[in-house]
């Protein structure tokens, strides 16, 4: 693993897309083999960033020509302004392995050494896809995740005071510090390159999460995809974001679509709230019109003041829900009006089968776990 002698940035045919939820940057790459992102601000400045937590997210594909043994690799690394390596990893498709590297802590010559290595859980595959995340949590605590597999092992115990108590201490297992000479506070840029039959098609950065464009029209699939990349409580915290940050899908039978307002979006740099809420496209789950300035605000999970329903209401998509739960017309209309936050909501229209008063009979008996008004 060699330190770059000079920074050659290949960013051909890059198109801004605004795909993610509150990502600072989210760009579509036209199957390039190298991409570099320079941080817009000193990463050690918590007055600017609020926390040090940052995600660097890369998506890519393997061509149909890929075969084992053709030398395909994927390398991502974090560097200082002087091009000194902080931490990097390389995926070797030939051997189905990964190796990570650091700058030796006491080296006067900034010698790069191997840090860890291991076997990939997901082999590279012709025509397949991959995602590679780099998570920075603290100056010495950072890790890579490849196709939902943490490329780091080991742990250390951390003592945390239980909220509201000065005496009770809870010991938890956390990712171990990376013993590199240059810590994340010295970072200047992130770089990712490929060789062989791997190319890059999307990059995102920020205090955010995003998902591949290829699956965006299926909310349930996206929800599952994000869940396995989150910080699951049962495991050491090698995930990428808290499991409380989620995508909310419409219930059956419209569960491939997204709610028009997402209330559990990871906050950006605003210090007053941990959650933001955004009006979202019900088909893609992305911020409405890609405009985070006008369609996202900071606020508690239950206190979102955006009138999303006025612009994102889609009767065609919601009609199956109306048909399924027609037996609760009055309840349904009241809850829809409340959720839409629409003063001009005119109701659902006439339907011969509709019962004029709320009844206990409903076709949701076929799907007892899908009481969709509980979601509103």
Long-range contacts (C-beta under 8 A, 24 or more apart in sequence): 1-75, 1-85, 1-88, 1-90, 1-99, 1-101, 1-112, 1-114, 2-112, 3-79, 3-83, 3-84, 3-85, 3-110, 3-112, 4-79, 4-83, 4-191, 5-83, 6-83, 7-36, 7-83, 7-189, 7-191, 8-34, 9-34, 9-35, 9-36, 10-34, 10-35, 10-36, 11-35, 11-36, 17-202, 17-213, 17-290, 18-286, 18-287, 18-290, 18-291, 18-292, 19-202, 19-204, 19-210, 19-213, 19-216, 19-286, 19-290, 20-57, 20-204, 20-206, 20-208, 20-209, 20-210, 20-286, 21-208, 21-209, 21-210, 21-262, 21-265, 21-266, 21-278, 21-280, 21-285, 21-286, 21-287, 22-206, 22-207, 22-208, 22-265, 22-266, 22-267, 22-268, 22-276, 22-278, 22-287, 22-292, 22-296, 23-57, 23-204, 23-205, 23-206, 23-208, 23-210, 24-205, 24-206, 24-207, 24-208, 24-268, 25-203, 25-204, 25-205, 25-206, 26-202, 26-203, 26-204, 26-205, 26-210, 27-202, 27-203, 27-204, 28-201, 28-202, 28-213, 29-200, 29-201, 29-202, 29-203, 30-201, 31-61, 31-199, 31-200, 31-201, 32-199, 32-200, 33-193, 33-194, 33-195, 33-198, 33-199, 33-200, 34-191, 34-192, 34-193, 34-194, 34-200, 35-191, 35-192, 35-193, 35-200, 35-203, 36-189, 36-190, 36-191, 36-192, 37-189, 37-190, 37-191, 37-203, 37-205, 38-188, 38-189, 39-187, 39-188, 39-189, 39-190, 43-136, 43-184, 43-185, 43-187, 44-139, 44-185, 44-186, 48-269, 49-207, 49-269, 50-207, 50-267, 50-268, 50-269, 50-270, 50-271, 51-207, 52-136, 52-137, 52-138, 52-139, 52-184, 52-185, 53-135, 53-136, 53-137, 53-207, 54-135, 54-136, 54-205, 54-206, 54-207, 55-133, 55-134, 55-135, 55-136, 55-204, 55-205, 55-206, 55-207, 55-208, 55-209, 55-240, 55-241, 56-133, 56-134, 56-135, 56-136, 56-190, 56-203, 56-204, 56-205, 57-131, 57-132, 57-133, 57-202, 57-203, 57-204, 57-205, 57-209, 57-210, 58-131, 58-132, 58-133, 58-192, 58-200, 58-202, 58-203, 59-129, 59-130, 59-131, 59-200, 59-201, 59-202, 59-203, 59-212, 60-129, 60-130, 60-131, 60-132, 60-194, 60-198, 60-199, 60-200, 60-201, 60-202, 61-127, 61-128, 61-129, 61-130, 61-198, 61-199, 61-201, 62-93, 62-124, 62-125, 62-126, 62-127, 62-128, 62-129, 62-130, 62-197, 62-198, 63-126, 63-127, 63-197, 63-198, 63-199, 64-126, 64-127, 65-126, 65-197, 66-93, 66-124, 66-125, 66-126, 66-127, 66-128, 66-196, 66-197, 66-198, 67-126, 67-197, 68-93, 68-94, 68-124, 69-94, 70-94, 70-196, 70-197, 71-195, 71-196, 72-124, 72-194, 72-195, 72-196, 72-197, 72-198, 73-194, 73-195, 73-196, 73-198, 74-130, 74-132, 74-146, 74-192, 74-193, 74-194, 74-198, 75-192, 75-193, 75-194, 76-132, 76-134, 76-144, 76-190, 76-191, 76-192, 76-193, 77-101, 77-190, 77-191, 77-192, 78-134, 78-136, 78-142, 78-184, 78-187, 78-189, 78-190, 79-187, 79-188, 79-189, 79-190, 79-191, 80-182, 80-186, 80-187, 80-188, 81-186, 81-188, 81-189, 84-110, 84-181, 84-182, 84-186, 85-110, 85-112, 85-180, 85-182, 86-180, 86-182, 86-183, 86-184, 86-186, 86-187, 87-115, 87-142, 87-178, 87-180, 87-184, 89-144, 89-146, 89-151, 91-120, 91-124, 91-130, 91-132, 91-146, 93-123, 93-124, 93-196, 93-198, 96-120, 96-123, 96-124, 98-146, 98-151, 100-144, 100-151, 100-152, 102-178, 102-179, 102-180, 102-181, 103-180, 103-181, 103-182, 104-181, 105-179, 105-180, 105-181, 106-181, 107-181, 110-181, 115-178, 115-179, 115-180, 116-151, 116-152, 116-153, 118-151, 118-153, 120-146, 120-147, 120-149, 121-147, 121-149, 122-146, 122-147, 122-149, 124-198, 126-197, 129-212, 129-214, 130-198, 131-212, 132-192, 133-229, 133-240, 134-190, 135-240, 136-184, 136-187, 137-175, 138-177, 138-184, 139-183, 139-184, 139-185, 140-177, 140-178, 140-179, 140-180, 140-183, 140-184, 141-174, 141-175, 141-176, 141-177, 141-178, 142-178, 142-184, 143-175, 143-178, 143-238, 145-229, 145-238, 145-239, 145-240, 148-228, 148-229, 150-175, 150-238, 152-176, 152-238, 155-236, 172-237, 173-236, 173-237, 174-236, 174-237, 175-236, 175-237, 175-238, 206-268, 207-266, 207-267, 207-268, 207-269, 208-265, 208-266, 208-268, 209-240, 209-241, 209-245, 209-266, 211-285, 216-284, 216-285, 216-286, 217-256, 217-283, 217-284, 218-256, 219-247, 219-249, 219-250, 219-255, 219-256, 219-257, 219-258, 219-285, 220-249, 220-255, 220-256, 222-247, 222-285, 223-247, 223-249, 241-266, 245-275, 247-285, 248-375, 250-282, 250-317, 250-318, 250-321, 250-372, 251-321, 251-370, 251-371, 251-372, 251-375, 252-324, 252-367, 252-370, 252-372, 253-320, 253-321, 253-324, 254-317, 254-318, 254-320, 254-321, 257-282, 257-283, 257-317, 258-282, 258-283, 258-284, 258-285, 259-375, 260-288, 260-308, 260-309, 260-312, 260-313, 260-314, 261-304, 261-306, 261-308, 261-309, 261-312, 263-301, 263-302, 263-304, 264-301, 265-296, 267-298, 270-298, 272-298, 273-298, 273-299, 273-300, 275-299, 275-300, 275-301, 277-301, 277-304, 277-306, 278-306, 279-306, 279-308, 279-311, 279-312, 280-308, 280-312, 281-312, 282-312, 282-314, 282-317, 283-317, 288-312, 306-341, 307-341, 307-342, 308-340, 308-341, 309-339, 309-340, 309-341, 309-342, 309-345, 310-340, 310-341, 310-342, 313-340, 313-342, 321-372, 322-348, 322-351, 324-363, 324-364, 325-362, 325-363, 325-364, 325-372, 325-373, 326-351, 326-353, 326-354, 326-355, 326-362, 326-363, 327-355, 327-358, 327-359, 327-360, 327-361, 327-362, 327-363, 328-358, 328-359, 328-362, 328-373, 329-354, 329-355, 329-356, 329-357, 329-358, 330-356, 330-357, 330-358, 331-358, 331-373, 332-373, 335-373, 335-376, 336-376, 338-376, 339-376
